[in-house]
Amino acid sequence: MGSAFSLTAIGRIKTPFQEKFGIPRQSGLVDVPGVVEMLPGYDKPVLFDGLEAFSHIWLSFV
């Protein structure tokens, strides 16, 4: 019937929002900085080589 899969966290997104319900759906409405912190093992600069060639990246918030 259905297929199962698992996800492994490779980083964390840090923002000043305390709850997910406070995060605006349209990010352009507020000027609030956020930071992506990679977990050990995924924080090597070589893993991000070429990323600057893109204008956007997708981050999955689970």
N, C-alpha and C positions, 0 to 999 in steps of 0.2 A: 504494500500500500504506500506508505510514506517512507522517505529516506531520512536518516538521522545524520547529523554532522556536529562537530564541536568547534568552538572558537577558542583560541588562546590569546589572551591579552598581551600586546607587545608594547603598550604605552598607556599613558593617562593624559587626559585633557584637563588642564587647570584653568578655571575661570573664577571670577568673584561671585558667581551665582551659587546660592546655598541649596536650591532645589531645582530639579529639572523643569518644574512648572514655571519658574521665573525666567527661563531662557527664551528670548524672543525667537519666533519662527523665521522672521526676516532679519538677518544679521545686520543689514544696512541701516536699521532703525536706531541702533544704539552704537556708541563709540566705546566699546569695552574690549580691552585686550584679553587674549587667551594664549596659553602656552601648551604645547604638546611635549610631554616628557616621556622619553623612551625608557623602557625597562632595561636593566643590565642584559647584555647579550644582543640587544637590538639597538644599542646606542652608538654603534661604530659609524664614524663619518663615511666610510666607503659604501655603506648601505644606502646612502642618500646621493651618491654621485649621479649627476644628470637631472636631479629633481628641479633644479633652477630653470630648466628648459620648459617647464609647464607653468601655466597661469593658475591652475587650480589642482587641488588633490581632494579625494574623498576620504573622510574619516567615518568609520562606523561606530555609532554610539549605542552600546548595548547595555 
